[in-house]
Amino acid sequence: MTANEQDPPRRASLELLRAEASDELAVLIHERLRGGEDPWDFMEDLPSVDELVVLILRADNIAENGGQRPNRARNYRVLRQIALDYPPLTRAVWRILGEEEPHRRWDASVRLEAP
């Protein structure tokens, strides 16, 4: 078994992932603006580009696992592995895992704790 066979496949370069996430975020903003929402009301609720990249990579991992949503422990391991694979995303991973901004509706930790 070669070293390449042991390493999990990386999705793409970080620059490409950030460009993809930036495009997705622009679409989300555009759709909400077209829907008549005030940007002052929703911009804080949206993830940053790096947070969106982390969420995309997490979604890829869920898809590779047969679509099964991870429990808390597996979610932590997946996000931590993303931080190890893409060191510039470490701050975004810890923001998602941490409690800095628990008001964000897209945050998995907020959704998991809600009744």
N, C-alpha and C positions, 0 to 999 in steps of 0.2 A: 504494500500500500504506500503510495507516494504522499508527500506532504500536502499536495493539492487535493487529494482525495479525502484527507482527514479534515481539512478546513471546511466549514460551511460556506456555500457559495455566497458571495457578496452581490447585492442587487445591482449597484451602479456606483459611480463615483459620487462623492459628497456634493460636488458642484452640480452634477446633473440632478441629484435628488433635491437639492435646494431650488434649482430652477423649476422643477416639476411642482414642488410645493408652493413656490411663489405664484406660479400660474394658477394653481388650484385656489389659493387664498384670494387672488384677484377675482376669480370667478365667483367665489362666495360673497365677497364684498359687493361686486357688481349686482348680483342677484338680490341681495338684501336692499341695496339702494333702489333698484328698480321696483322692489316691492313696497317702497315708500318708507322704509325704516330710516330713522335718524342715525347717522354714524356715531354720534355721541352716545347713543344708547347701546350699540352692539359691538363697537370696536374692542372694548376691553374683554368681551366674551370670546373673541376669536383667538386661536393659538398663534404663536409666532411662527415664522417660517421653519425654524429649527424644531420647534415642538411638533409641527405638522409632519416634518420628515420623520421624526421618531414615531409618530402615530402611523404613518405609512409603512415603515419598517415593521412595526408591531402587527399591523394588519397582514402583511406578507407572511409573518411567522404564524399567525392564526390560520391563514389559508393553507400553509404547508402542513399544519397539524390537523387537517381535515375540517377546518372551520370551527373547531371546538374552542369556545371562549376560555381563556386561562383563568385558573383560580388566583388568589392573591399572591401566593408563593411563586407560581410559575410566571405570573405577570412581572413580578420583581426580577426574577432571573432573566426573562426575555429583555426587559428594559436595561438591566445591568449589562447584558451581553451587547446590546446596541451601543452602549457607552464605551465598552471595550473595543468594539469593532470600528467605531467612528468617534475617536476621542474629542473632536470639536463639538460633538453633540452632548457631551457629558453634562453640561449645565442644564440643557433642555430636559434631559432624562431625569435629573434630580429635581427639577422644578415640577415635572409631572408626578414623580414619586413623592415629593415633599408636600408640605402644607403651606407653602408660600402664598398661593392664590387659590384656595379651595372653592371660591365662588364660581369659578369657570364651569359652565354646564357640560362642556365636552370632556372634562377631566374624569378619567375612569374612577379615581378614588372617591369623587363626589357621588357618582352614580352608584357605586358599590355600597356606599353607606346610607343612601337614601332608602326610605321604607318602600 
